[in-house]
Amino acid sequence: MIATINRLWRSPRSESARGTAFATRAEPSVKSDALALPKPPEVLEPHILYPRNLPATFDRVACNLDHLTADQAAALRQRVAESGLHVEDVAKELGLTDDNVQQVLAVHGCDIYVDARHFGTPRLLTWEARLRRAGAAPQLRKVSAQELAVLRQQRGAGQQQDTDLQTLTLARRLIADCAVLVASDIHILVREHHTEIQVRIKGDLRTVSALSMRREEGERLIRAMYTGLATVKAATYNPLDVQDAQIAGDALPGTGLSSVRIVRGPAYPVESGGGFLVARLQYREHHEGALKADAFDAAKRLDLRTPKAPGGEFKLGQMGYTPLQVELISQLLRRPMGVIVVTGPTGSGKTTTLFECTRHQARLFPEKRLVTIENPTEYPMDWAIQLTTESERFPEMLRMTLRMDPDAVLLGEIRGVEEAIATLQAAATGHQVLTTLHVTDPFETFSRLVMLDHVRLAMEVIANHTQIIGLIAQRIVPLLCPKCSVTLDKAPEPLPDYMLKAMRSWGDLSEARVRGAGCGHCHGEGIIGQQAVAEVVVTSEKLMQDCINDGVSDARRNHRAREGSDKPMIAHAMDLVLAGRLSPVDAERSVDAIPMREDV
């Protein structure tokens, strides 16, 4: 990454009349005086995580940042040696502000994570004193044993050094170049093995191809922005928590920024060090960006490209969806806002359908951002920021997600009233939300939401076709083996009369079949695979008015009678039954009781 910095920004730009890639004051360079830390007691080592080396002592870093003169640094060392006081406290005596101290500590990088069971022990305190005598300013962080294990895995071999001046320089210059282009947001995505940086310009995300980073370099860049540049932030940087921060515009002179608002935290795969940072760039009034030549240079340095779209094709048709259903869903996925609800019981394939929908959406619009909230994460999505949280924190996490500059949000499941309200609010603020709900019929989505809260989720509130834009109901049905399935007259167990009567109302039963005894073709199972049967509802103003005025049952019937509407799910199942591909017994067990056709 340091080589990348040198290549991209070998000569800092001077301030122009209307904008600049970087301030005129040159960045201080770190002298090659790395500090090797004294080792802890052997019995303590398994219970702590610490950097083996630091870029420099506290006083040297303060000098490099122009917070202390050489004489003041010497006085600082002497005062600490004589008094035994913490170097941070002595630095404040010499005139450093709290923000100055935090900036030094961010570069100094001496955070030490300690298993809570060993925090405050005599061995730890003795070692801490040795570190201070060596010129370090250790910041002890109490964590659980599980958190320590995750942090140790994230750091990996050779990753003990925290933020250094080169990374801090990169963070400043990245923000400055983005400001030249009047970017609205910066996204830093730390994946399992690499880090990807994207910026939003004129509404679309672009990948910063010039910055190719390993995972650990991305972690350091995030830490540099949060601890080294932010002036308003939590007292402690916790890699496993979602945290907010803000960088004052004064810390980024010449950029035209009034502030930079930050949200950062862990993301899938958390166990392998996954994380994210989203920075919202807020400009001073009347800021118009840089001169055209400066903007061209900044874009060239960053080498902005359209994000890579996932490969493959839309697989819903292969999964069993009809051409009409695929067309209706494609229309929904192109809508900029609104809620799309996939319904069905556990095991009906809702998550797989959502995955295919979001992947297709990423192929259509690779420049848009999807953020998912799941528990647990089931499918890795390279095109998304995937968050994991406990069920009770879903509403809180969804509200936080809206500060992460998403275009679309995937919420694993609506379980309660707060999640439902937060979902509708997200749609009302201009986002598309994809989610699931455990109801047996797509139209029962409205009844279920009303049951959650008769006041806040009254039918008059939720029946809005601009908010809930689509409903998708789905089941998974087994497909009969063509070699050993048998016609109805040869069925091992005769079908009940009520079922046969209902089936005859749907059409000719000569091709209908049921499971046979099994054969080599199907490995003795009687079936050769599975497919989805579904119903897709694109909501309309008329449908919603019917729900309010006439109730869900009449609204359902009226909608299905309208031209261009999809058939009921059981009707699609009966198409398979009459074609001899689905046993009527399996249709009833997997979808619903077979009704008389005139009753549908």
Backbone torsions as a table, in degrees:
resi	resn	phi	psi	omega
1	MET	NA	-38.6	-179.8
2	ILE	-62.2	-38.8	176.2
3	ALA	-61.9	-37.1	178.2
4	THR	-63.3	-41.8	178.5
5	ILE	-59.0	-48.4	-178.0
6	ASN	-61.5	-36.7	-179.1
7	ARG	-71.9	-40.4	-174.7
8	LEU	-78.0	-42.4	-172.0
9	TRP	-127.6	59.0	-178.1
10	ARG	-66.4	-33.3	-179.7
11	SER	-127.9	109.3	178.8
12	PRO	-59.0	142.2	-178.5
13	ARG	-81.2	149.7	174.7
14	SER	-89.2	161.4	-175.0
15	GLU	-69.1	135.2	177.0
16	SER	-98.4	-177.3	-175.9
17	ALA	-67.1	-35.1	-174.0
18	ARG	-119.8	-6.9	-179.5
19	GLY	178.6	164.9	-177.6
20	THR	-151.1	153.1	177.0
21	ALA	-78.5	-21.2	179.6
22	PHE	-167.6	158.2	-178.2
23	ALA	-68.2	161.3	-176.0
24	THR	-73.8	-26.5	-179.0
25	ARG	-71.8	126.1	-177.7
26	ALA	-67.9	146.8	176.9
27	GLU	-69.9	136.0	176.1
28	PRO	-66.8	144.7	179.3
29	SER	-102.4	148.0	-179.2
30	VAL	-85.3	130.1	176.7
31	LYS	-76.6	155.1	-175.6
32	SER	-81.8	69.6	-179.8
33	ASP	-129.0	53.2	-179.3
34	ALA	-58.3	145.9	-177.4
35	LEU	-106.8	119.4	174.8
36	ALA	-84.6	125.4	-176.1
37	LEU	-81.3	145.0	173.2
38	PRO	-60.6	142.0	-179.5
39	LYS	-73.1	147.8	176.1
40	PRO	-77.9	168.3	173.7
41	PRO	-56.9	145.5	-174.9
42	GLU	-59.0	-36.6	-178.3
43	VAL	-71.2	-19.4	-178.3
44	LEU	-89.1	-25.9	-171.7
45	GLU	-55.1	-41.5	-179.1
46	PRO	-66.0	-14.0	-172.8
47	HIS	-108.9	11.7	179.7
48	ILE	-138.5	162.0	173.3
49	LEU	-134.6	123.1	-173.9
50	TYR	-146.8	157.1	176.1
51	PRO	-76.6	132.7	178.6
52	ARG	-69.5	-31.8	-178.3
53	ASN	-135.9	152.2	174.6
54	LEU	-118.1	153.7	178.6
55	PRO	-57.4	-33.7	-178.0
56	ALA	-174.5	172.0	174.2
57	THR	-68.4	164.7	-179.2
58	PHE	-56.9	-46.1	-176.1
59	ASP	-66.4	-36.3	179.5
60	ARG	-66.7	-42.5	178.1
61	VAL	-62.6	-41.3	178.9
62	ALA	-60.8	-37.7	176.1
63	CYS	-65.0	-46.0	-178.1
64	ASN	-62.9	-28.9	177.9
65	LEU	-88.1	4.1	179.6
66	ASP	65.3	25.6	175.1
67	HIS	-88.9	-22.2	178.9
68	LEU	-134.5	148.9	169.5
69	THR	-84.1	170.4	178.6
70	ALA	-61.2	-39.6	179.4
71	ASP	-66.3	-40.2	178.7
72	GLN	-66.2	-36.9	178.3
73	ALA	-63.8	-41.6	177.5
74	ALA	-63.5	-41.8	178.4
75	ALA	-64.3	-36.6	178.2
76	LEU	-62.3	-47.5	-179.8
77	ARG	-60.4	-43.6	-177.9
78	GLN	-65.4	-43.8	-178.8
79	ARG	-63.3	-41.7	179.0
80	VAL	-64.3	-43.9	-179.2
81	ALA	-63.1	-38.1	-176.1
82	GLU	-80.1	-36.5	-171.8
83	SER	-95.9	-25.7	-174.5
84	GLY	75.7	6.6	178.4
85	LEU	-71.8	161.1	175.5
86	HIS	-67.6	140.2	-176.1
87	VAL	-61.8	-31.9	179.3
88	GLU	-63.9	-40.1	-179.3
89	ASP	-67.8	-40.2	179.0
90	VAL	-66.8	-37.8	178.7
91	ALA	-60.4	-38.5	178.5
92	LYS	-68.2	-33.5	175.3
93	GLU	-61.1	-31.5	-178.7
94	LEU	-86.1	2.1	173.5
95	GLY	112.0	-1.5	178.1
96	LEU	-71.9	139.8	175.7
97	THR	-83.5	170.4	176.4
98	ASP	-59.3	-40.5	178.6
99	ASP	-64.6	-40.2	177.2
100	ASN	-58.9	-46.5	-178.7
101	VAL	-61.7	-42.7	179.9
102	GLN	-63.6	-38.1	177.7
103	GLN	-64.7	-39.8	177.6
104	VAL	-65.5	-44.9	-178.7
105	LEU	-63.6	-34.9	179.2
106	ALA	-62.0	-39.9	178.6
107	VAL	-79.2	-40.4	-179.0
108	HIS	-58.6	-40.3	169.4
109	GLY	64.3	43.7	-178.6
110	CYS	-109.6	49.6	172.6
111	ASP	-78.4	130.4	-179.4
112	ILE	-122.4	118.9	-179.5
113	TYR	-93.6	130.2	-172.8
114	VAL	-125.9	130.7	172.0
115	ASP	-54.7	127.9	-174.8
116	ALA	-55.1	-27.6	-179.1
117	ARG	-71.6	-15.0	-178.7
118	HIS	-117.1	9.2	-178.4
119	PHE	-74.3	132.0	177.2
120	GLY	81.3	8.7	179.1
121	THR	-73.6	155.8	180.0
122	PRO	-55.9	-40.5	179.9
123	ARG	-60.8	-42.6	-179.3
124	LEU	-65.3	-44.5	-178.1
125	LEU	-65.8	-36.9	178.0
126	THR	-65.2	-43.1	178.8
127	TRP	-65.8	-38.8	177.6
128	GLU	-58.7	-41.4	179.1
129	ALA	-63.6	-39.1	177.3
130	ARG	-62.3	-40.1	178.8
131	LEU	-61.7	-41.2	-178.4
132	ARG	-68.2	-37.4	177.9
133	ARG	-66.0	-26.9	179.7
134	ALA	-80.8	-5.2	178.1
135	GLY	103.2	9.2	178.9
136	ALA	-94.4	162.8	175.1
137	ALA	-125.7	74.9	-173.8
138	PRO	-64.7	138.8	174.8
139	GLN	-114.3	105.7	-176.2
140	LEU	-81.6	127.9	-178.3
141	ARG	-118.6	120.3	-180.0
142	LYS	-83.4	125.9	179.3
143	VAL	-136.2	163.1	175.2
144	SER	-76.1	165.5	178.5
145	ALA	-61.0	-38.0	179.0
146	GLN	-66.0	-44.0	178.4
147	GLU	-63.0	-38.1	179.3
148	LEU	-63.1	-41.0	179.3
149	ALA	-63.0	-41.4	178.4
150	VAL	-64.4	-44.0	179.8
151	LEU	-63.2	-40.1	180.0
152	ARG	-63.8	-40.0	178.9
153	GLN	-67.8	-37.2	179.1
154	GLN	-64.8	-43.8	-177.0
155	ARG	-64.9	-49.0	-179.7
156	GLY	67.3	175.0	179.2
157	ALA	-65.7	136.0	176.5
158	GLY	75.7	10.0	-176.6
159	GLN	-111.9	24.6	-175.1
160	GLN	-75.7	-25.5	179.3
161	GLN	-70.3	134.4	177.0
162	ASP	-91.9	-157.4	-177.0
163	THR	-53.0	134.7	174.9
164	ASP	-122.5	176.2	-175.8
165	LEU	-64.5	-34.7	178.9
166	GLN	-61.8	-41.4	179.3
167	THR	-67.9	-39.1	177.6
168	LEU	-62.9	-39.7	176.6
169	THR	-62.4	-44.1	178.5
170	LEU	-59.7	-43.2	-179.4
171	ALA	-60.5	-45.9	179.9
172	ARG	-62.1	-44.7	-175.0
173	ARG	-72.7	-32.9	175.0
174	LEU	-61.8	-47.8	178.8
175	ILE	-62.2	-42.4	-178.0
176	ALA	-63.2	-44.7	179.6
177	ASP	-65.7	-37.1	177.5
178	CYS	-65.8	-35.1	177.8
179	ALA	-66.4	-36.2	176.3
180	VAL	-57.5	-37.6	-178.3
181	LEU	-87.7	3.2	-177.8
182	VAL	54.7	42.3	174.6
183	ALA	-67.4	147.7	179.6
184	SER	-93.6	-28.0	-175.0
185	ASP	-149.3	151.3	172.1
186	ILE	-121.1	129.5	177.8
187	HIS	-115.0	123.2	173.5
188	ILE	-111.3	117.3	-174.3
189	LEU	-114.3	109.9	179.8
190	VAL	-93.4	112.8	-178.9
191	ARG	-96.7	-169.5	-176.4
192	GLU	-65.0	-40.6	-176.1
193	HIS	-123.2	-12.1	-175.9
194	HIS	-144.2	171.9	176.9
195	THR	-124.1	136.3	178.8
196	GLU	-118.7	135.8	178.1
197	ILE	-116.2	130.0	177.8
198	GLN	-129.6	149.8	177.4
199	VAL	-128.6	145.8	178.8
200	ARG	-100.0	119.8	179.9
201	ILE	-128.1	124.3	-179.3
202	LYS	54.5	37.5	173.6
203	GLY	92.9	-13.2	-176.6
204	ASP	-116.9	145.8	176.6
205	LEU	-81.2	141.5	174.5
206	ARG	-130.8	138.2	179.0
207	THR	-81.6	133.9	176.4
208	VAL	-83.3	89.8	-174.3
209	SER	-69.2	-23.9	-177.8
210	ALA	-69.9	-21.0	-179.0
211	LEU	-104.9	93.8	176.9
212	SER	-101.7	116.5	-171.8
213	MET	-127.8	150.9	167.8
214	ARG	-76.9	166.6	-179.0
215	ARG	-56.8	-47.5	-175.3
216	GLU	-67.0	-29.0	176.8
217	GLU	-69.5	-37.6	175.9
218	GLY	-64.9	-38.4	176.6
219	GLU	-60.5	-41.7	179.9
220	ARG	-67.6	-36.3	178.4
221	LEU	-64.9	-42.8	177.0
222	ILE	-61.2	-44.3	-179.6
223	ARG	-63.9	-38.1	179.3
224	ALA	-62.1	-44.4	179.3
225	MET	-64.0	-42.9	-174.2
226	TYR	-74.8	-51.1	-174.0
227	THR	-92.0	-28.3	-175.0
228	GLY	-90.7	-28.8	-177.1
229	LEU	-110.1	-34.9	-175.4
230	ALA	-67.5	138.4	178.7
231	THR	-103.7	-25.0	175.9
232	VAL	-114.5	114.4	-174.5
233	LYS	-165.7	171.3	175.6
234	ALA	-67.1	154.4	-178.0
235	ALA	-64.2	-30.6	-176.4
236	THR	-123.7	133.9	174.6
237	TYR	-82.2	117.9	-179.5
238	ASN	-119.1	108.6	-176.7
239	PRO	-59.0	-22.6	-174.6
240	LEU	-96.4	1.3	178.6
241	ASP	-112.1	151.2	169.3
242	VAL	-80.3	126.6	-174.8
243	GLN	-133.5	145.6	175.7
244	ASP	-103.7	155.0	175.8
245	ALA	-159.2	170.0	178.0
246	GLN	-144.9	135.0	175.2
247	ILE	-100.5	125.6	178.2
248	ALA	-71.4	145.1	178.9
249	GLY	-60.7	-29.0	179.6
250	ASP	-63.6	-23.2	178.7
251	ALA	-77.5	-7.9	-178.3
252	LEU	-129.6	64.9	-174.5
253	PRO	-61.7	143.9	176.5
254	GLY	82.8	0.5	-177.4
255	THR	-93.8	-16.4	-175.4
256	GLY	79.9	8.3	-178.9
257	LEU	-88.8	137.6	172.5
258	SER	-88.0	-31.4	176.4
259	SER	-170.4	165.8	173.4
260	VAL	-129.2	118.6	-179.2
261	ARG	-94.9	130.8	-172.5
262	ILE	-119.8	139.9	164.2
263	VAL	-132.5	132.8	-177.7
264	ARG	-142.6	160.7	178.5
265	GLY	172.7	-174.9	179.2
266	PRO	-78.9	153.1	176.5
267	ALA	-148.8	163.6	179.8
268	TYR	-60.1	135.1	-2.8
269	PRO	-90.0	111.2	-176.1
270	VAL	-60.3	-39.3	-176.8
271	GLU	-64.1	-22.9	-179.8
272	SER	-105.8	15.6	176.2
273	GLY	92.2	15.4	179.9
274	GLY	-64.7	146.2	179.2
275	GLY	-169.1	178.0	-179.2
276	PHE	-150.6	158.7	166.4
277	LEU	-143.1	131.4	174.2
278	VAL	-120.2	124.7	-179.3
279	ALA	-114.6	122.4	176.3
280	ARG	-95.0	118.3	-178.3
281	LEU	-88.4	120.8	-178.7
282	GLN	-114.2	125.6	-170.4
283	TYR	-100.6	155.7	175.0
284	ARG	-68.7	157.3	-178.9
285	GLU	-58.7	138.6	178.1
286	HIS	71.1	11.8	177.1
287	HIS	-69.9	129.7	-177.4
288	GLU	-117.4	5.3	-179.5
289	GLY	89.5	-172.5	-174.2
290	ALA	-88.7	173.1	172.0
291	LEU	-62.1	155.8	-175.3
292	LYS	-56.5	-40.6	-179.2
293	ALA	-66.0	-39.9	178.7
294	ASP	-64.5	-41.9	179.1
295	ALA	-63.6	-39.8	178.1
296	PHE	-62.1	-43.8	-179.8
297	ASP	-64.3	-41.9	-179.5
298	ALA	-64.2	-44.2	178.9
299	ALA	-62.7	-37.1	179.2
300	LYS	-67.9	-41.0	179.3
301	ARG	-63.1	-41.6	-177.6
302	LEU	-77.2	-24.1	-178.8
303	ASP	54.4	66.4	-174.8
304	LEU	-78.2	134.2	-180.0
305	ARG	-139.4	158.0	175.4
306	THR	-65.4	133.2	179.4
307	PRO	-55.9	147.8	-179.2
308	LYS	-67.9	129.9	178.9
309	ALA	-88.2	146.5	176.9
310	PRO	-65.3	149.5	-179.9
311	GLY	-83.5	-174.1	177.1
312	GLY	90.2	-168.7	-178.5
313	GLU	-132.1	167.2	179.5
314	PHE	-68.9	114.0	-169.3
315	LYS	-94.9	4.4	-177.7
316	LEU	-60.5	-35.2	177.8
317	GLY	-62.5	-39.8	177.5
318	GLN	-68.8	-24.6	-179.3
319	MET	-81.8	-10.4	178.5
320	GLY	122.5	-6.6	178.4
321	TYR	-70.3	142.7	-179.3
322	THR	-78.4	162.2	177.6
323	PRO	-55.5	-40.1	178.1
324	LEU	-63.1	-43.0	-179.9
325	GLN	-63.7	-42.4	178.3
326	VAL	-61.7	-40.4	179.2
327	GLU	-65.0	-43.5	-179.4
328	LEU	-64.3	-42.3	179.8
329	ILE	-67.1	-38.9	177.4
330	SER	-60.1	-39.4	176.6
331	GLN	-61.8	-43.4	-179.5
332	LEU	-63.3	-41.9	-176.7
333	LEU	-68.4	-19.2	177.6
334	ARG	-86.6	-7.6	179.7
335	ARG	-74.6	141.7	-175.7
336	PRO	-77.6	-20.7	-175.6
337	MET	-153.3	163.6	180.0
338	GLY	117.0	162.8	-177.3
339	VAL	-98.4	132.2	172.0
340	ILE	-114.4	121.0	-175.7
341	VAL	-111.0	126.1	174.1
342	VAL	-102.1	123.0	-173.8
343	THR	-114.0	158.3	178.0
344	GLY	149.6	163.8	178.7
345	PRO	-74.8	174.3	175.8
346	THR	-59.0	136.0	178.7
347	GLY	85.2	9.6	-178.0
348	SER	-91.3	3.6	175.2
349	GLY	87.5	18.5	-177.7
350	LYS	-61.0	-43.8	-177.3
351	THR	-64.4	-39.8	178.5
352	THR	-63.5	-41.5	178.5
353	THR	-64.3	-42.6	177.3
354	LEU	-61.1	-41.5	178.6
355	PHE	-59.4	-47.5	-179.7
356	GLU	-64.0	-36.7	179.6
357	CYS	-66.4	-45.0	-178.6
358	THR	-69.6	-34.5	177.7
359	ARG	-66.0	-41.5	177.6
360	HIS	-64.6	-40.3	178.3
361	GLN	-61.6	-40.0	178.3
362	ALA	-67.5	-30.4	174.9
363	ARG	-69.0	-39.6	-179.9
364	LEU	-71.3	-41.0	-172.9
365	PHE	-133.1	70.2	-178.4
366	PRO	-64.6	-16.5	-177.9
367	GLU	-85.8	4.4	-179.9
368	LYS	-105.7	156.2	-175.7
369	ARG	-106.8	128.9	172.2
370	LEU	-109.2	132.9	172.8
371	VAL	-119.3	130.2	-179.8
372	THR	-111.9	147.9	174.9
373	ILE	-127.3	112.2	-173.2
374	GLU	-136.4	162.2	174.2
375	ASN	-152.8	96.0	-1.8
376	PRO	-92.1	178.6	172.6
377	THR	-73.6	123.7	-175.8
378	GLU	-101.6	-39.3	-179.2
379	TYR	-122.1	123.5	172.9
380	PRO	-64.4	135.8	178.9
381	MET	-126.2	104.9	-179.1
382	ASP	-63.9	-21.4	-175.4
383	TRP	-91.8	5.0	-173.5
384	ALA	-131.7	162.3	164.8
385	ILE	-96.6	117.6	-174.5
386	GLN	-107.6	118.7	-179.5
387	LEU	-107.7	146.0	176.7
388	THR	-121.4	135.6	179.2
389	THR	-152.1	163.3	175.7
390	GLU	-70.4	152.5	-174.3
391	SER	-56.4	-40.0	-176.3
392	GLU	-69.1	-13.8	-179.4
393	ARG	-101.4	5.5	-178.6
394	PHE	-56.6	-48.8	-179.3
395	PRO	-60.4	-44.0	178.8
396	GLU	-61.9	-43.2	-179.3
397	MET	-66.7	-36.3	179.2
398	LEU	-65.0	-41.7	177.9
399	ARG	-64.7	-38.2	177.4
400	MET	-65.8	-37.3	-178.4
401	THR	-60.0	-32.6	-179.1
402	LEU	-66.8	-14.4	175.0
403	ARG	-89.9	0.6	-177.2
404	MET	-97.3	18.3	176.0
405	ASP	59.8	47.4	178.6
406	PRO	-86.0	153.6	166.2
407	ASP	-95.6	-36.2	178.6
408	ALA	-137.3	151.7	180.0
409	VAL	-129.5	135.5	172.4
410	LEU	-108.9	118.4	176.2
411	LEU	-106.9	119.7	-171.8
412	GLY	-49.2	-43.8	-177.4
413	GLU	-164.1	141.0	170.1
414	ILE	-86.4	113.9	-178.3
415	ARG	-108.1	-28.0	-174.5
416	GLY	-144.5	179.9	-174.1
417	VAL	-64.7	-40.8	-177.5
418	GLU	-65.9	-37.7	177.1
419	GLU	-65.1	-41.3	-179.8
420	ALA	-62.8	-44.6	-179.7
421	ILE	-64.8	-44.5	179.5
422	ALA	-62.2	-36.4	178.5
423	THR	-63.8	-46.2	179.5
424	LEU	-66.8	-36.3	177.7
425	GLN	-65.0	-38.4	178.1
426	ALA	-62.2	-41.8	177.9
427	ALA	-66.1	-38.0	-178.5
428	ALA	-67.6	-22.2	179.8
429	THR	-95.4	14.3	170.9
430	GLY	97.1	22.0	179.3
431	HIS	-114.4	152.2	169.2
432	GLN	-91.8	136.0	-179.5
433	VAL	-125.7	126.1	173.8
434	LEU	-108.5	133.5	-177.3
435	THR	-153.9	178.2	179.3
436	THR	-127.8	159.3	179.2
437	LEU	-148.5	139.0	-179.6
438	HIS	-87.5	83.4	170.6
439	VAL	-133.3	156.7	-173.1
440	THR	-86.3	-17.6	-175.9
441	ASP	-134.6	138.0	-175.7
442	PRO	-58.8	-37.2	-177.6
443	PHE	-71.6	-19.8	177.7
444	GLU	-72.2	-5.6	173.1
445	THR	-54.2	-42.5	-178.4
446	PHE	-65.9	-44.5	179.7
447	SER	-62.5	-40.9	-179.0
448	ARG	-64.5	-42.9	179.9
449	LEU	-63.9	-41.2	178.2
450	VAL	-62.8	-38.1	178.8
451	MET	-62.3	-30.2	-179.0
452	LEU	-67.0	-36.7	178.9
453	ASP	-162.0	108.0	-174.5
454	HIS	-68.5	-15.5	-178.3
455	VAL	-99.9	-61.1	-176.0
456	ARG	-71.5	-23.3	178.9
457	LEU	-120.6	39.3	176.8
458	ALA	-62.2	155.8	-178.1
459	MET	-56.9	-36.6	179.7
460	GLU	-65.1	-22.2	-179.9
461	VAL	-86.1	-46.0	-171.4
462	ILE	-87.1	-23.7	-176.9
463	ALA	-79.3	71.7	-178.5
464	ASN	-130.8	113.4	-173.6
465	HIS	-71.8	-10.7	174.9
466	THR	-88.3	-12.8	176.9
467	GLN	-101.0	-59.1	174.0
468	ILE	-92.3	103.9	-171.0
469	ILE	-97.9	-20.3	-176.9
470	GLY	-157.5	148.1	177.3
471	LEU	-129.5	134.9	179.0
472	ILE	-129.6	115.9	175.9
473	ALA	-102.1	142.1	-174.4
474	GLN	-147.6	145.6	168.7
475	ARG	-135.9	159.6	174.0
476	ILE	-109.2	126.3	-178.4
477	VAL	-120.4	147.6	178.0
478	PRO	-81.6	142.7	179.6
479	LEU	-100.3	133.7	-176.1
480	LEU	-67.7	146.9	173.1
481	CYS	-71.4	125.2	-178.7
482	PRO	-70.8	-15.5	-176.5
483	LYS	-86.2	-37.4	-173.1
484	CYS	-118.1	-3.7	176.5
485	SER	-66.0	155.1	-174.2
486	VAL	-127.0	154.8	177.9
487	THR	-69.7	166.5	-174.1
488	LEU	-61.4	-34.6	-177.9
489	ASP	-71.6	-13.5	178.7
490	LYS	-110.0	13.1	-177.8
491	ALA	-62.4	136.5	178.4
492	PRO	-57.1	-36.2	176.6
493	GLU	-124.0	122.5	-179.1
494	PRO	-62.8	144.2	178.5
495	LEU	-72.8	146.3	178.7
496	PRO	-64.1	153.1	-175.8
497	ASP	-60.3	-40.2	-177.7
498	TYR	-61.6	-36.5	-179.4
499	MET	-69.8	-44.3	179.6
500	LEU	-62.4	-40.2	179.3
501	LYS	-61.4	-45.6	179.5
502	ALA	-65.3	-41.0	-178.7
503	MET	-63.1	-39.6	-178.6
504	ARG	-63.4	-27.2	179.5
505	SER	-69.7	-14.6	-178.8
506	TRP	-92.9	-18.7	179.0
507	GLY	146.8	-167.6	-177.1
508	ASP	-67.0	131.5	-177.0
509	LEU	-101.4	12.3	-174.8
510	SER	-65.7	-27.7	-179.7
511	GLU	-95.8	-6.9	-177.7
512	ALA	-66.4	143.5	-175.9
513	ARG	-141.8	165.3	174.8
514	VAL	-130.5	173.4	-178.8
515	ARG	-64.2	141.1	174.4
516	GLY	-97.1	-161.4	-175.7
517	ALA	-79.1	-11.7	-176.5
518	GLY	99.6	152.7	-178.6
519	CYS	-152.9	-178.4	-179.7
520	GLY	-65.4	-30.6	-178.8
521	HIS	-63.5	-36.3	-177.8
522	CYS	-109.3	13.1	179.9
523	HIS	58.0	34.5	175.3
524	GLY	76.1	11.2	-175.4
525	GLU	-96.2	-19.5	-178.4
526	GLY	84.1	-8.4	178.4
527	ILE	-133.0	155.2	-176.9
528	ILE	-117.1	0.0	-179.7
529	GLY	167.2	-166.2	-179.8
530	GLN	-138.2	160.1	171.0
531	GLN	-151.8	165.4	179.0
532	ALA	-88.6	144.4	162.4
533	VAL	-120.0	140.9	-169.5
534	ALA	-147.7	170.5	168.1
535	GLU	-137.3	131.1	-178.7
536	VAL	-114.3	127.2	-178.7
537	VAL	-118.6	116.8	169.7
538	VAL	-94.8	113.3	-173.2
539	THR	-68.5	157.7	179.6
540	SER	-141.5	166.7	177.9
541	GLU	-61.5	-38.6	180.0
542	LYS	-64.9	-43.2	177.7
543	LEU	-58.4	-45.7	-177.4
544	MET	-67.3	-37.9	177.1
545	GLN	-64.5	-38.2	176.8
546	ASP	-63.5	-40.1	178.4
547	CYS	-60.4	-41.2	-177.7
548	ILE	-73.2	-45.0	-171.9
549	ASN	-87.2	-36.3	-171.0
550	ASP	-116.7	-10.4	-178.7
551	GLY	96.1	165.3	-173.4
552	VAL	-66.8	-38.4	-176.7
553	SER	-62.0	-48.1	178.9
554	ASP	-67.9	-37.6	179.0
555	ALA	-62.0	-40.0	177.9
556	ARG	-61.5	-49.9	-177.5
557	ARG	-61.9	-43.9	-178.8
558	ASN	-65.6	-40.0	-178.4
559	HIS	-65.1	-44.4	-178.2
560	ARG	-65.1	-23.9	-179.6
561	ALA	-81.8	-11.9	-177.2
562	ARG	-78.0	146.2	179.9
563	GLU	-62.6	135.8	178.6
564	GLY	90.1	-6.3	179.6
565	SER	-79.9	154.8	178.3
566	ASP	-77.5	157.0	176.3
567	LYS	-76.5	161.0	173.7
568	PRO	-61.8	155.8	-179.3
569	MET	-59.8	-40.0	-179.0
570	ILE	-66.9	-28.9	177.4
571	ALA	-67.6	-39.1	176.1
572	HIS	-65.8	-38.2	177.4
573	ALA	-63.5	-39.6	-180.0
574	MET	-68.0	-29.6	173.3
575	ASP	-59.3	-41.3	178.5
576	LEU	-69.6	-37.3	178.9
577	VAL	-63.0	-48.8	-177.7
578	LEU	-67.0	-23.3	177.6
579	ALA	-86.5	-1.6	178.8
580	GLY	77.7	17.9	-178.5
581	ARG	-100.0	-19.7	-177.8
582	LEU	-132.6	129.1	177.0
583	SER	-69.5	137.9	176.6
584	PRO	-60.9	-29.1	176.7
585	VAL	-64.2	-43.9	178.5
586	ASP	-69.6	-32.2	177.7
587	ALA	-62.2	-44.6	179.0
588	GLU	-67.7	-38.5	-177.4
589	ARG	-72.5	-34.6	-174.2
590	SER	-95.8	-28.7	-174.1
591	VAL	-113.3	-70.8	-177.6
592	ASP	-173.4	167.7	174.1
593	ALA	-60.6	139.7	-178.6
594	ILE	-75.2	117.7	-178.9
595	PRO	-91.5	169.5	168.1
596	MET	-67.1	140.5	-173.7
597	ARG	-59.1	-37.0	-177.2
598	GLU	-70.4	-12.7	179.7
599	ASP	-89.8	-5.5	-177.2
600	VAL	-87.5	NA	NA
